[in-house]
Amino acid sequence: MQVETYEKGREEYQRRYGKLKDYFSSLKIKDNSEITKFDSSDFDLTKLQNRLTDQAEKEKLDENIIGSKDIVQQINHDFNVLIYGIGSKIELLEKVMRKLMENNPQSYFFVMKGFKPLINMKMFLQKMGDVLKIDSHIKNSEQIIKFIENTPHSIIIIVHSIDGRHLLNEQAQKLFGQLSNCPNVRMACSFDNYRYPMICKIQRAFYQCVHTNQPYSQEILQIFEDQVGKQKQEEGLWYVLSSMTQKQKNIVYYFAGKILESRDGLNIQDLYDVLSDEMIVSSKIQLKDNLKELMDHKIIIEKGGKYTMQYSNTILQELSSKFDEVIKQ
């Protein structure tokens, strides 16, 4: 396409239809008429942006979000509400919580952001136990729920993204179901995965559709930060391991496989037993000496009297496969 041809086309369009549409705001013609930059005409996001900035549209959007009144009403009638629809529901659930706090000043409120990395039900229930002053020696999640059920307090739980990827496992959903069945507990949860109702175990559930049409800014930002964080964490792990002794590497490689089997971790005796069975260490003193350096670099951490690792399954699998390679040598 030559410049002349383009100009003739524009003139012909104007002659036929009496108006001139400039579909390209900036053209740079090179050897083979290559277009290096172009902007679409008024058939773009400009109108949408103007429409959203219009006050009437904003009020209409706010009215939609004020559909939170129905959610508050259902929770006050002892239902657990599951909210779905187009758009982020964070602001909606925050409005719901403010209304509920006004109506239930004596209740305990707990908020879980299911889209955050490393979130899990065990951690959340232990935090609830701390606030409700449940015996700190009780670590079993189901026992904590039984104590929650027997407390005299009214409890309201807000869960953003109950279908978050760290909460979709069967155990987490089972615990949600048990928690929702407590007579003193009420829940308001959001989800976006259309398949979630098939695995949902929430009792006394009331499904509410609300289209907020709001961007998933917080959720997407968290996913991005999660991915960047994992990449940096993985790079740091391999860099530190490169300076470790072979024995320390073998401890990490073998222990990673054990963590894949159970995220709960192992106490010092169990850890010594499995490592000595594989002839990786020969004494507890040797184990403790090697553990000290691994813990200094936070490759292995101690949590509640047990040793564990906080890496993704992908990294743990890669570490575990390294141990298989060592065995074959």
Phi, psi and omega in degrees: 000119177271161181302320181299316181299318180297314181295320179297322178298319179295317181294320179296320179298317181294321181295320183284316189250357174075010177213158185241116177263121178263095183281347180231117183278336180211123179235140174232112184269122177253206187305305182256041179055043181284130177268115184266341179208137174208149175236139180291165181283208183287001174273060182222203185276000183299313181298319180297318180296317178297322182294320181289332179279347178295133185300322181298320180293322179298317180297322179296319179295318178298321178300320180298316181290332179290000169302356177298340178301319179297321181295315179300318181299316181294321179293321177294340175265019175070027172264154168262121189260130176248117188255131177225168180144176184280129176105160178295141183247016181295309181297322178301310181293330176293321177294319177301315182296320179298318179296317181294325179293326176292319184278337185230067185295339182270352184281156172267134180246134177231137181239130176240129176258095187293345180275354181282149179288151176066009176287140176208161186293323182299314180297318182295316181293324178294323176295319177299317179299321179297314182293320182276003177060043173278145182315123184293343179285344180276111183251339182293129186298317182292326177291322177298318179298321178298319178292322177300318180298327184269358178285152180280001187273146169276133186234132176238127183245129176252123180240112173277123178061068176292347176262021176301151190295339178272357182244002185276355181288158186299320182296316180297316181292327177296318179293322175302317180298315180295320180295317182291341181276350178292131184295338181263007182245135173231146186228146170233117187231147175249150174209158180235338181287118185294344179271352186304318180305337181288336179249357183294134179242015180295131179271159180050044187276137175234119182270129182234125178265123176224120177265104179275336183058024180265148181292151179273052187298307183296317182296314182292320179299320181294320178297318179297313179297324179298314181294317179295317180299318180294321180296315179295320180298317181293316179299318179295322180298309182293328178294315180293318181298329181297337180261001181276162174286163180297325179296316179296320177298316181297323176299314181296313183300314183288319182295327178301320178297322178292323179291327175298326179286323180208121179287351181293334179090185182229145173282174187297324181291314180296321179296317178297318182301312183289324181287324178288327176299325179271003180059035176274322175233157182244353179203160179293326179297318178296319178298313182295322178298317180287324179297324183303314180291321179296324179283329176300325179269004178061024173287316172245137180236159176253131182220116178060036179083004179236151179264137181210181177226140184251050178252162179292162179301325180299313180293318180298319179296321180294319178296316181297323180294332177296324179294321177299323179293322179296318181298322183289337184291000000 
